[in-house]
Amino acid sequence: MSNRKIWVGITLLVLSSLACGLTFRTPTFLRSNPLSQTATPEGTSAPQQAQPTVQSNASPAPSDRVVNQPTAGPTPTLVPASGRNMLDQEEQVLVNIYQRVNPGVVYIDVTVAATQNSPGGEGTGSGFVIDKQGHIVTNNHVVADASTVNVIFADGTSAVAKIVGQDAYSDLAVIQVHVPADKLVPVALGDSSNLQPGQMVVAIGNPYGLAGTMTSGIISAIGRTLPESVNQSSTANFINPEIIQTDAAINPGNSGGPLLDSHGRVIGVNTAIRSTSTGLGGQPSNSGIGFAVPVNTVKRVIPQLIAHGSIQYPYLGITSRDGLKLSTIANQLGKNVTDGVLVFEVVPGGPAAQAGIRGGDPQNTITVQGAPIPLGGDIITAFNGHPVKNYTDLIAQLTDSAKPGDTVTLTILRNGQKQDVKVKVGVRPQ
């Protein structure tokens, strides 16, 4: 990973990638150790013994009150047939999704060879078939550094896979197997551009090595961000925008598996969890906060990985802070501005520097949430005529609509004056 100075102020208690728990990895890289498929019964407690009742022949005085006596409540009402049918229909939707999609979800078993600096190890993750050519989508951190990759289908068919392409920025990868076409059940890709919190979602994968596990929940939020390469312990330099947050239970081993909508279409790739609790083997366990890479990112990245093995990202060469709201520092800025990106620093020789974009003064700073913020830099308020809310929004618009070599227009505020600046987009450093 390069020493680029673009950093992201994302505060996480524990942000854990969900692949496998290899002891030679840093604690934030969590592949799952395969478990036995046999369930272990939970402990049960002995029933409490009833206490003897002491009879008394004495009658209470009229003024005495008898307390803690059971009070008859209303008789429970059965769920009406119409309601029962509705519940059955919801259940049938889930059953149907599983029956259609699970044959296209695979169990990924990886081996990493020992090196001078690492003892090697094994682990598991998830993935899903996208075409009849045997291409399978998973997370980059599932197959990173793998010496061998084996894929097991829902019917037990196994095959050795080769890594076709990897992208650490989006944490996506493509692997390929050569099996009979009737073994390949491609999963339909949906659209993540119009997702709403509250929509029902389903996750299918292999948590803790338990193949073909299905869980359900809702979209908790959209537009979250993750640092690139969440499996790495070093500080991230770029952000992965437009991440989906869900409360569907996902755990180590779910990484690379699909997050589905109520039609069984992929809307995201399960990637990470935020957790303060640990489960088997000391690995972080689900706490109702999971993250998935949106499917529109998949549809943009995967074709390039199949064609070229890698992807080139657009690059402006500026530094700012994810999550910084200009409205909170409007007084210090001396400007009536609520949205936009305050440029902290401009990378020397980068596209923004060549276009004349200005960074802040490192000698003139304020402190926000314990970190210094340089003042005096340009404020980017629009990208190609579209308003920019914050740094995350700028990165999302850049990656969605521009490619290296394109010329884009940044609308900026400088010394209280609005102006447009043309910037020729560069290639993000590897």
Protein Blocks (a to p, Z undefined) as FASTA:
>chain_A
ZZbfbdcddddfbdcdfkbccfkbcfklccdddddfbdcddddddddddddddddfbdcd
fkbccehiacdddddddddfklmmmmmmmmmmmmmmmmmmmmmpccddddddddfkbgbi
adddddddfbfnopacddfklmgoiabdcdddfkopacddddfbdcfklopacddddddf
klpccdddddfklgcehiacddddjeehighiacddddfbghiacdehklbmbdcfbdce
hiacdfbdcdehjgopacddfkopafbdcfbdcdfbdcehhiacdehiacdddfklmmmm
mmmmmmnopacdddehiacdehiafklmmmmnopacfbdcddfbdcehiaklmnopacdd
fklccdeehiacdehiacdfbgehiacfblmlmmmmmmmmgcehiacdddddeehiacdd
ddddddddZZ
